[in-house]
Amino acid sequence: MLKKLLFLSVIGISSTAFSQKNVKEKLGNYFDSLFVHHKVMGSFAIAENNQPTFLKVVGFSDVEKQQKANMNTQYRIGSISKTFTAVLMMKAVEDKKISLDKKLSDFYPEIPNADKITIENLLQHRTGIHNLTNEAEYWQYNTKPQTESSLVNIIKKYKSDFEPGSKHEYSNSNYILLGFILEKVYKKSYAELIKDKIARPLKLTLTEAGGKIDTSKNQAKSYQFTNGKYEISSETDMSIPIGAGSIISTPTELLKFILGLEQGKLVKKESLAKMKNFIDDYGYGLVKVPFDTYWGFGHTGGIDKFSSALFYFPDLKVAVAFSTNQSDMDTNEISIKMIETAMGKDFKMPNFKTLEIPENELQKYAGTYSSPDVPLKINIFIKDKKLMAQATGQGAFPLEATSNTRFKFDQAGIVIEFFAAKNQFIIMQGGTKNTFTKE
């Protein structure tokens, strides 16, 4: 359902400044190019000094009806919803409805270690409560409506992963429970709380708790592009993610949300300061985000085939947001290019050229490979005349040739270079390199 966080890597960036106009034009061309090559569909926005300075939308909200997306198209934003939930919880603290040291046992005593888990632990993912979306059985019920009681029954049956407060481990279960707790203390639905305490004060008309996707209301479906066509994704029933990932919005409204939060329009400055109390780079529904010599905060999100990001860099006074409803690439690259653009930095356009390599040439790469540094094996094989890779216990993925020896899988930002004479390959991902040898 909800992807784990993708942290932006600290990267060195070119010091050459370009005119803002030129680099923004180039960013627009970049998104057009991604769409043409079936890498991305979605909506992208930048604000500088509290003002919107860039907006681009590419692709369809409904491929079957050939309905194009526009700036008002609503996308599922996945785990960015956690930031909204944390804001509501800080509002509840300000309204004296609850305290951060209140115990989970006051609401759900049946959950393992509930008497040791505080609201603050839930906000910071320091509970040990097992993540229900990590289990295979999740995919048996995620498209069916669930009740509070059915979800609590699922969460409570898993053993605790660690002692509460001892470490950070991301768990959607934490924020599902926070959503239900908010409903109890306010005696209102989560959807009403989003409307009353966030959307209305900020005059957001396209941000709300989502339901079944309705493309006639300009809500996007999500897709993956396989075998030359867009395939529609299954749809998580929004009764499940609640406070962990049920909100729909647009990138322009997400920018208004994070700027409004920073400007004290939603919670007091003291409350926001607590939200930014980062331990293991996670605060209350906020991730600490490094970029070059700067630090920002925000969150990423993924649900079904939707992928989103929302970041604000106080020293730069730059906010970026995007929501995609199809992405056949590592969307972290999009975040980096958007932030570089806002800083007036040039960036390199991707090369989408791939080669067709004869099957008999590919054959020399086939086999099972292992590495002393990585606790899994990778099987390289050929399917439908294409080179494929599959790591132990994971799904197979296609490798696109960029040279006779070099292949890539954009969705995970993976590059593999083969050295057939040595029966080896080097796999590169996120700045790390590992050498694997054929068994």
N, C-alpha and C positions, 0 to 999 in steps of 0.2 A: 504493500500500500504506500507507505511513506518512506522515501529513500533516506538513508543516513546522510548526515551533513557532508558536503564537499568543501573542504577548506581551501581558500585561495593560497597558492604557494607564494612565499616571499620571493619575488623575482626581480632581477635587475632590469631596468627599462632604458630604452634609448634616451639620451639626453637631448636629442634634436627636437626642437619645438617646431610645429607646423602651424599654419593659420588654422584657427578653430573651424572656420568655414570649410576648408579643404579636407581636414581630417574627419569632420562629421559627414561630409559628402561621401568620403571613402567608406565610412562605417555603414552608411546606407547601402552603398554598392556591395559591401561585404555581406549584408543580410540578403540582398537580392540574389547574390551568387550562391549563398547557402541554400536558399529556397529552390533555385533552378536546378541545383545538383541533389535535391531531395534530402538535404542534411538537416533542415530546420523549417518549421512553420511556427509563427508566434508574433508577439508584440514586445517592443523594446523602448525604454524611456530613460532619459537622463535629466537631472535637475542640477543647476549650478547656482550658488548663492540664493537658494530657495525659489528659483525660477525654472520652469521647464525649458530646456534648450534643445532637446532632440526627441523625436518620436518616429518610430518606424514599425510598420505592420506588414508581415508577409504571410501568404498562404491562405488556407481555407479554415473556416470554423466548422463547416460541414462539407466534406469532400463529395459525398454521395449527391448532394444537391448543388454542388459547385458554388456554394455560398462563401464568398470571400470574407475574411476577418477584417475588422476595422478597429479604430481606437477605443470603441465602446464595447468590444467583444469581451465577455467575461470568461475567465479561465479558472480552473481549480488550481489553487496555489499551494496545496499540500501543507508541509510543515511550517511555512511562514505563518500559518494559523497559530502556531505556538506563541509567537510574539504577541498576537492579539489576546490570547488567553492569559498570558503573563500580565499584560496591561490591565485586563479585567480583574485579575487577582489583586494587583496593587491598588486598584480602585476600591475593591472590597475591603482591603486593609484600611485605606483612607476613610471609608464609610463606616469603619468599626464593625463590619459584618464578620470579620475573621482576623486572626493574627498569623504571622509567618511561622510561629512556633507551635501552632495548633497541630495536634496529632491526627494522623490518618485514621486511627482507631475510633475517633469521635464520629466518623462517617462510615467506615468500612472495617470493623474490627476483624472480619474474617480473612483479610488479606495478610499473608505472611509478614511478620515483623511490623504490623500496622502501628503498634504501640511505640515503636522506635522511629517512625517516619514522620517528618514534619512537612508542612506545606512548602517550606523553603527547600527541603530535600526533593520534593516532587518537581518544583520549578527548575532546579539545577540538575535534574537527572542523577541524583545521588541516593537512590532508594534501594537498589537491588531488586526492584520489581521487574520480573522478566518481561521482555518485549514481545507482546503477543504476535506481532507481525513477523517475527523471526521463525515462527513455527510453520511447518508444511500445512498443517490443518487450517491455518488462516485462509488459505486459498479455496477451501471448501465452503466457507461461509461469507467471504468478504463482499459478495454481490447481493447478499440477502439482508433484509432489515433485521436489526438487533435491538434489544431493549437494554436498559441500564442493568437489569438483573442478569440477563444472558451474558453481557460483556464482563460484569464483575465475576460471574461464575467461571468464565474462561480465565480471567487474570488470576484469580485466587488459587486455581489448581496447579499453577507452576510454582516450583520451589524458588525461594529467594536466590538471586545470583551472587550476592555479597552482602556484607554487613552494612546497614544504612549509614550514610555519611562518610564511608571509608574511601569511596572513589566515585568518579563520574563514568556512567555508561548510559548512552542514549537509549531511551525506551519510550515508544509511543504510548504504552500503557499508563505512564505517569500523567500525560496530558489528557488522555481520555478521562481519567479519574478527576483531574482538575476541572474539566468541563462539567462533570456531574456535580462536583462540590459547589461550583459557582451557581448552578441551578438551585441547589438546596438552600444556600445562604441568602440568595436574592428572591427565591420562590418565583423565578421567571425562567423561561427557556433560554438556552445558550443563544439561539437566533435573536431573541428579543434583546438580550444584553449587548450583543454586537451592534444592533441597530441603535439602542438607546445611549450607550456609553461610548461608542466609537464613531459609527457612521454619521449619526445626527450632529454631534458637536463639530465634526470636520466637514460636514456637508458632502459626504460620500454617498452617491446614489447608485453605485454599481458594486458596492462591497457588502456582502451578506453571507450568512450561512447557506450553503448550497443544498440542492436536492437532486432529483433526477435531472439529467441534462436535457434542456429544451432549446434546440437550435433556433426555433421560431422566436425565442426571446434573446437572440444573439449570444447564446452560450456555446462555447466551443466543445466539440467532442475531441478525444485524443486518438492518435494513430501511431503506427510504426510503418516504415516503408520497407517492404520486403518483396523480393522477386518482381521488381518493376512496378509495384502498385502499393497504394495506401491501404493498410488493413486496420480496421477500427479496433480499438482496445475494449476490453471488458470494463465495466463501470462499477467502482466501489460504491456500495450503498452508504450514503452520508450519515446514516444513524450510527456508523461504527467509529469514524475518526473523531467526531465531535470536536473537543478542544485541541486535539492533536493535528487535525488537518481537514476541516470541513468547509473552509471559507472559499468563496469565489470572489474574484476582483479583476482589476485591470492594472497594468504597470503604472499608469499615470496616477491612479488612486492609491496604489501602494506607496508611491513617492510622497503623496500628501499625508499618508498615514505616518511614515517614518519621520518626516519633517515636523508634523504636528506633535509627535511624541517628543522629539528633541526640543521643540519650542515650548514645552510645558502646557500644551492645549488639552492633554488627556489625563496626565497624572502630575503631581507636584514634582519639582526638581529633586527633592530628597528621595522620592519613590523611584525616579529614573536612575538616580545614582546607585540605588540598591540593585536595580535591574542590571546595571553595568558592573556589578561586583563579580568579575570573571574569576572562576576557579577552574583550572584545566581548560581555559579558553571558553567556558560556557557560563553565562550569567543567568538571569531569569528570562527564558525564552529568547535570549540573544546570544549570538556567537561572536567572539572577538575575531576580527578578520585582518590579517597582515597584508600590506601591499607596498612593495618597495620599502621606503623608510617610514611609511605611515601606518596607522591602525584605524580600522573602522569597526562597525558592528552591524548586525543584521541577521539574516537567516536564509537558508535555502529550503526548497521544498520539492517533493516529487510524489505524485499519486497517479496510479494508472500509467499512462504514457505522457502525463504532464510533467514539466520541469520548470521551476521558478527560482528566482534569486532576488533579494532586496538588501542593499548595503548602503550605509551612510558613513562618510569619512569627514569627521568634524573639522579637522585642520585644513582640509581641501575645500570644505563646504560643497562636496559633491555627493549626490545620491544617484544610484543606478538601480533599475528594476527591469526584470523581464519575466514573461511567462510564455512557455512554448507548449504546443499541443502535438508536436512531433519533433524528435531530435535524434538524429543518427550520428551523434558526435558527443564529445565531452563538453558539456555546457559551461564548465569552468573556464574554457577558452573564451566564451562569449563575455563572461564577467570581466576578464582581464582586458579584452579589447575595448569594452565600454569604458572602463576606468581610465585606460590609457588615452582614449579619445577625449574624455572630459578634462584630462591634464594637458591636452594639446600635443600629445606624443603620437608619432607615426607608428604604424604597426604593419606587419607583413601579411599580405593577402595569401590565403592558402592555395595550394596547387591541387586541383581536383583530378589531374590526369592520372589514370591508372592503366596498367599494361595488361594485355592478355598473354599469359605465358602458357605454352603448350603443356598438356597433361604429362607427357613423358619427361618434361623438364622438372615439373613440380614433384614428380615421384621420388626424386633424390632427397627431398626434405621430409618425407613421411616417416613416422616412427614415434616412439615414446621417449621423451626427454626428461631428465631429472637434474636437480642442482643441490649441492651440499648446503646451500644457504636458504633454500625455500622448501617448506615441508609439503610440497605437492608435486605431482608429475604433470607434464603437459603432453597430450597426444596430438600429433600433427597428422592429418589425413586428408584425403581428397573426396569431395562429394560434389556431384554435378559439375565436374571439371574445375572446381574451385578449391583452393587450399583452405582448410578449416583447422581451428585449434580448440582443444577442450582440456581444461584443467580438472584435476581430480575433484569430483563432487559438484562440478559446475556445468552450466550449459555450454554447448559448442557455439563458436562464433566464426564468421568468415574473415579471411585475411585478403585485403586488396593489395595487389602488387604495385609498388611505385618504382621498382627497378627489378632486375633479374634476381636479386638477393634480398631485397628489402620489402617488407609488407606492413600494412597498418590496419588497425581496427579503431576508427575514429570515435565511436561511441564511448569507449573507455580510455581513449588517449594512449592506445598501445601501439608501439612500433617494434617489429621483430626483424632482426638482420641475421640471415643464415650464412654459416661458413661450412659448406658441404664437405670440403677436404678434411676438416677437423671433426665432422659430425657434431657440430655445435650451432647454437644460435644465441644471440644476446637479445633479451627482451627489455625494452625501455618503457617506463610508465611513471608519470609524475616526478620526473627528475631522478628516479632510481634506475639502476642497470643491474641485471643478473644474467649470468651465463649458464645455459642449460646444455647438457651433453646427451647424445643419443645412447640409449641403453643397448 
